[in-house]
Amino acid sequence: MTKHIDPVCGMVVKEGTGKPTLEYKGITYYFCGDHCKDAFEKDPEKYLALKPGDRHMDMGH
């Protein structure tokens, strides 16, 4: 099973587990939950500009 990093909070998300996804500029992003997906949808460039150490699990986790 392929693992992805949630671009908002940095959590590991396993592909195929029914977690939310979103395609942006031809790339599929995987999220731990709807709250992170919603945050990404509002300002994707903000989250894509973050370095891995800048992501915080403060999205209600």
C-alpha positions as CSV (number, residue, x, y, z in Angstrom):
1,M,0.0,0.0,0.0
2,T,1.4,3.4,-1.1
3,K,1.8,6.0,1.6
4,H,1.5,9.8,1.1
5,I,2.1,12.8,3.3
6,D,-0.9,15.0,4.0
7,P,0.3,18.4,2.7
8,V,-1.5,20.3,5.5
9,C,-0.7,18.5,8.7
10,G,2.1,16.1,7.6
11,M,0.4,12.9,8.7
12,V,1.1,9.7,6.8
13,V,-2.0,8.7,4.7
14,K,-2.2,5.3,3.1
15,E,-3.6,5.2,-0.4
16,G,-6.8,3.1,-0.8
17,T,-8.1,3.6,2.8
18,G,-11.0,5.8,1.8
19,K,-9.3,9.0,3.1
20,P,-10.2,12.2,1.2
21,T,-8.2,13.1,-1.9
22,L,-8.0,16.1,-4.2
23,E,-6.5,16.6,-7.6
24,Y,-4.7,20.0,-8.0
25,K,-2.6,20.9,-11.1
26,G,-2.6,17.3,-12.2
27,I,-1.4,15.8,-8.9
28,T,-3.5,13.8,-6.5
29,Y,-3.1,14.9,-2.9
30,Y,-4.1,12.7,0.1
31,F,-5.5,14.0,3.3
32,C,-6.1,12.5,6.8
33,G,-9.6,14.0,7.0
34,D,-11.9,16.5,5.5
35,H,-10.6,19.3,7.7
36,C,-7.2,19.1,6.1
37,K,-8.7,18.7,2.6
38,D,-10.9,21.8,3.2
39,A,-7.9,23.9,4.4
40,F,-5.9,22.8,1.3
41,E,-8.7,23.7,-1.0
42,K,-8.9,27.2,0.4
43,D,-5.2,28.0,-0.2
44,P,-3.3,25.2,-1.8
45,E,-0.2,27.3,-2.7
46,K,0.2,28.1,1.0
47,Y,0.5,24.4,1.9
48,L,2.6,23.5,-1.1
49,A,5.2,26.1,-0.1
50,L,5.7,24.6,3.3
51,K,8.8,22.6,4.1
52,P,8.2,19.3,5.9
53,G,9.2,20.7,9.3
54,D,6.8,23.6,8.9
55,R,3.7,21.4,9.0
56,H,2.0,21.1,12.3
57,M,-0.5,18.7,13.5
58,D,-2.7,21.5,14.7
59,M,-5.7,20.9,12.4
60,G,-7.7,19.3,15.2
61,H,-5.7,16.1,15.5
